[in-house]
Amino acid sequence: MLSILTNGLSLGVARMLDRSQLRLERHGARLASGWRINSAKDDAAGLAIASRLQAQRRGMDVDLRSLSDMVSLIQVAEGALSSIGENLQRIRELALQAANGTNQMADRQALQLEADQLIVASRHIQSLTEFNGLHLLDGSLQLQGLMPLSISELFLSRTTNVLFRYAQLKQATTTATPVGSLQAGDLTINGKAVPASTAGALPGQSTTSAWAIASAINQAGVDGLTTKANAAQLTGSSVVQPNNGIIAAGDIVINGVAIGAGNIVGAINTKSGQTGVTASLITGTPILGPPLQTTYTLVLTADDGRDIDVSGAGSFGLGDSYATGSVTITGPLTEGGNLTFGGSNPGSIGLATSMIVGTAVGDPVPVSLTEADGYDFNPDMSSVDGAQATIGVMDRKLDKLLAIRVRLGATLAALDARRNHLATSRDTAAATISRIEDADYAEEMAALTKENILRQTALAMAAQANAESRRLLVLLLDSTNLKSR
């Protein structure tokens, strides 16, 4: 149908031109950016998959860097152990030379001097070998959260004992409040039984007092253990003291001892030699009058850990009260330094069957005991027997050193395998991301060429559609001319 108002052919061509323009813009953007997905509308599902893969790939990059750092750390340690091994070999050579019975004393002294210097050098290597501030061979290394490999176990002090030992001293401590008396068998500390608590001869030193419990623990004779009875204390409420703080004889009784007349603090402290309890006052805020009054808080303290049993002090904010001190138990200062509690009823004094782990105290320190104790044995070149013993010690040390280096080598092999696996996984993830996100230039150029051809064709058709309207005008003009004739 021919119409002036609506040119259907022109409208259809315009619609095709718009679509072609959008496709041209999309293919042009891909060619310009190199990405197949430039916005979520290009491929929403592909964008989601690629984003997750990208996060995994970047995580693998970080893991690879961490593994490289760990490899470097172990290589530093292994290099130090190699140097120590050379020193051990040289000491063994000196011991073989000293085992020769023809050596004079001066010869042996020269051999001993060199061996001693090699020991000092080896200890120096052990104490100063570090990576990024972490000491590797002194037993203090703690690695957490890096990867599921027992790296830190390679460097624990019990492992490095086989070289030249440094100790990381530790000490554990805990505080318990007694809830009853202690019977024989109720409590063991580090495997040693604590005897029953016994009352003291002075007031307040009952079998349940901190004083008695601490005395019983000290009697157990646990090596390196220290036990202290902490002060028992009673603190009253803040009150205005009656009668200006003056009490009559016998008004207040502490630990069974009647307090004499006088100012309450002075009267209690006068009897402290019998009760073991001292008194003090905390001044409160004045109360505006009239009359002007001041509040005071009465505090009773038994410094030696005995109990406090007071009656008759109600008007001074204490009433009939009872207080028990606490006991602080501190473990031995050793490499382990742990406290282990057991027994049939450790809860009687507020403890549980468990281990209190010691914490490091100070820097690692060199120790020099006997090989039988697991410590370093210093070479002895002073006699044939000493030299032969040194040969045996060096042989054992070299064997143990070799075992450590073998473990380090196995760990390095495991780390290399993990690195290769991560590198392969990372490359696979990168290739997958590329297939999803990257533009295929051959495909995009072909599509762009096609769209250009279609666009040119559509433009030609648009010109043809516009010509139809002109033809209709020609038809009208021709009709008008015929009528005029």
PEVEN-V367201 format. One record per backbone hydrogen bond with DSSP energy under -0.5 kcal/mol. NH is the residue of the N-H (numbers start at 1). CO is the residue of the C=O. E is the energy in kcal/mol with one decimal. If there is no record, write none. Layout:
# PEVEN-V367201
((NH/CO/E) (NH/CO/E))
This chain:
# PEVEN-V367201
((8/6/-0.8) (11/7/-2.1) (12/8/-2.3) (13/9/-2.1) (14/10/-2.3) (15/11/-2.1) (16/12/-2.1) (17/13/-2.2) (18/14/-2.1) (19/15/-2.1) (20/16/-2.5) (21/17/-2.2) (22/18/-2.1) (23/19/-2.3) (24/20/-2.5) (25/21/-2.4) (26/22/-2.2) (27/23/-2.7) (28/24/-2.6) (29/25/-2.4) (30/26/-2.0) (31/27/-2.2) (32/28/-2.4) (33/29/-2.6) (34/30/-2.5) (36/437/-5.0) (37/437/-1.1) (38/36/-0.7) (42/39/-1.5) (43/39/-0.7) (47/43/-2.5) (48/44/-2.0) (49/45/-2.3) (50/46/-2.8) (51/47/-2.2) (52/48/-2.0) (53/49/-2.3) (54/50/-2.4) (55/51/-2.0) (56/52/-2.0) (57/53/-2.6) (58/54/-2.4) (59/55/-2.0) (60/56/-2.1) (61/57/-1.9) (62/58/-1.9) (63/59/-2.4) (64/60/-2.6) (65/61/-1.9) (66/62/-2.4) (67/63/-2.7) (68/64/-2.2) (69/65/-2.2) (70/66/-2.3) (71/67/-2.6) (72/68/-2.3) (73/69/-2.4) (74/70/-2.5) (75/71/-2.4) (76/72/-2.2) (77/73/-2.1) (78/74/-3.0) (79/75/-2.3) (80/76/-2.0) (81/77/-2.4) (82/78/-2.1) (83/79/-1.8) (84/80/-2.3) (85/81/-2.5) (86/82/-1.9) (87/83/-1.8) (88/84/-2.4) (89/85/-2.5) (90/86/-2.1) (91/87/-2.3) (92/88/-2.3) (93/89/-2.1) (94/90/-2.3) (95/91/-2.4) (96/92/-2.4) (97/93/-2.1) (98/94/-2.6) (99/95/-1.6) (100/97/-1.2) (103/100/-1.5) (108/104/-2.2) (109/105/-2.5) (110/106/-1.9) (111/107/-2.3) (112/108/-2.8) (113/109/-2.3) (114/110/-1.9) (115/111/-2.3) (116/112/-2.8) (117/113/-2.0) (118/114/-2.1) (119/115/-1.9) (120/116/-2.3) (121/117/-2.6) (122/118/-2.3) (123/119/-2.6) (124/120/-2.2) (125/121/-2.3) (126/122/-2.4) (127/123/-2.4) (128/124/-1.8) (129/125/-1.5) (131/134/-2.2) (134/131/-1.9) (135/133/-0.6) (136/129/-2.5) (137/126/-0.6) (137/129/-0.7) (139/155/-0.5) (149/147/-2.4) (151/149/-2.5) (154/151/-1.8) (155/152/-1.8) (156/153/-0.7) (157/139/-0.6) (159/156/-1.5) (160/156/-1.9) (161/157/-0.8) (162/159/-1.3) (163/160/-1.8) (165/163/-0.5) (167/365/-2.9) (169/167/-0.8) (170/334/-4.7) (171/359/-1.8) (174/329/-2.2) (176/327/-2.8) (178/176/-0.6) (178/325/-0.5) (179/348/-1.6) (180/348/-0.8) (182/207/-0.5) (183/181/-0.5) (185/194/-0.9) (186/183/-2.3) (188/342/-1.7) (189/192/-2.6) (190/340/-3.0) (192/189/-1.9) (194/187/-2.8) (195/216/-0.6) (197/182/-2.6) (200/205/-2.9) (203/274/-0.6) (205/202/-1.8) (206/204/-1.3) (209/206/-1.3) (210/305/-0.9) (211/305/-1.3) (213/209/-2.3) (214/210/-2.7) (215/211/-1.8) (216/212/-2.1) (217/213/-2.2) (218/214/-2.2) (219/215/-1.4) (220/216/-0.6) (220/217/-1.1) (221/218/-0.9) (225/222/-2.1) (226/330/-2.4) (228/328/-2.5) (230/228/-0.7) (230/326/-3.4) (232/302/-1.8) (234/300/-2.7) (236/298/-2.8) (237/317/-1.5) (239/237/-0.5) (239/296/-2.5) (241/239/-0.6) (244/241/-1.0) (245/242/-1.9) (246/243/-1.7) (247/262/-2.8) (250/259/-3.0) (251/248/-2.0) (253/311/-2.3) (254/257/-2.5) (255/309/-3.1) (257/254/-2.1) (258/256/-0.5) (259/252/-2.9) (262/247/-2.3) (264/245/-2.5) (267/263/-3.3) (268/264/-2.2) (269/265/-2.5) (270/266/-1.9) (271/267/-0.9) (271/268/-0.8) (272/269/-1.2) (274/271/-1.5) (275/271/-2.6) (276/272/-2.7) (278/301/-2.7) (280/299/-1.9) (282/297/-2.3) (283/281/-0.6) (284/295/-3.3) (287/293/-4.4) (288/286/-0.6) (293/287/-2.3) (295/285/-0.6) (296/239/-3.2) (297/282/-2.0) (298/316/-0.6) (299/280/-2.7) (300/234/-2.7) (301/278/-2.5) (302/232/-2.8) (303/301/-0.6) (305/302/-1.6) (307/204/-3.0) (308/323/-2.4) (310/321/-2.5) (311/253/-2.1) (313/319/-0.7) (316/313/-1.2) (317/314/-1.8) (318/313/-2.2) (319/313/-0.8) (321/310/-1.5) (321/319/-0.9) (323/308/-2.2) (325/305/-0.6) (327/176/-3.3) (328/228/-2.8) (329/174/-3.1) (329/327/-0.6) (330/226/-3.0) (330/328/-0.5) (331/172/-4.4) (334/170/-1.7) (334/332/-1.4) (339/356/-2.4) (341/339/-0.5) (341/354/-3.0) (342/188/-2.2) (344/185/-2.6) (345/186/-1.7) (348/345/-1.6) (349/346/-1.5) (350/347/-1.5) (351/346/-1.9) (354/352/-1.1) (356/339/-3.3) (357/355/-0.7) (359/171/-2.1) (361/169/-2.8) (362/360/-0.5) (365/167/-2.5) (367/165/-1.0) (373/370/-1.0) (374/371/-2.0) (375/370/-1.9) (378/376/-0.6) (380/386/-0.5) (387/383/-2.3) (388/384/-2.5) (389/385/-2.3) (390/386/-2.2) (391/387/-2.1) (392/388/-1.7) (393/389/-2.2) (394/390/-2.9) (395/391/-2.3) (396/392/-2.1) (397/393/-2.5) (398/394/-2.9) (399/395/-2.2) (400/396/-2.4) (401/397/-2.9) (402/398/-2.5) (403/399/-1.9) (404/400/-2.1) (405/401/-2.4) (406/402/-2.4) (407/403/-2.0) (408/404/-2.3) (409/405/-2.6) (410/406/-2.6) (411/407/-2.3) (412/408/-2.6) (413/409/-2.3) (414/410/-2.2) (415/411/-2.6) (416/412/-2.6) (417/413/-2.3) (418/414/-2.2) (419/415/-2.6) (420/416/-2.7) (421/417/-2.3) (422/418/-2.7) (423/419/-2.8) (424/420/-2.5) (425/421/-2.6) (426/422/-2.8) (427/423/-2.5) (428/424/-2.4) (429/425/-2.5) (430/426/-2.5) (431/427/-2.4) (432/428/-2.3) (433/429/-2.6) (434/430/-2.2) (435/431/-2.2) (436/432/-1.6) (437/433/-3.3) (438/434/-1.9) (439/34/-2.6) (441/439/-0.9) (444/440/-3.1) (445/441/-2.6) (446/442/-2.1) (447/443/-2.5) (448/444/-2.6) (449/445/-2.5) (450/446/-2.4) (451/447/-2.5) (452/448/-2.2) (453/449/-2.2) (454/450/-2.7) (455/451/-2.4) (456/452/-2.4) (457/453/-2.5) (458/454/-2.7) (459/455/-2.3) (460/456/-2.0) (461/457/-2.4) (462/458/-2.3) (463/459/-2.0) (464/460/-2.0) (465/461/-2.7) (466/462/-2.2) (467/463/-1.6) (468/464/-1.1) (469/465/-0.9) (470/466/-1.2) (471/467/-2.1) (472/468/-1.9) (473/469/-1.7) (474/470/-2.1) (475/471/-2.3) (476/472/-2.0) (477/473/-2.4) (478/474/-2.6) (479/475/-1.8) (480/476/-1.9) (481/477/-2.0) (482/478/-1.7) (483/479/-1.6) (484/480/-1.6) (485/481/-1.0))
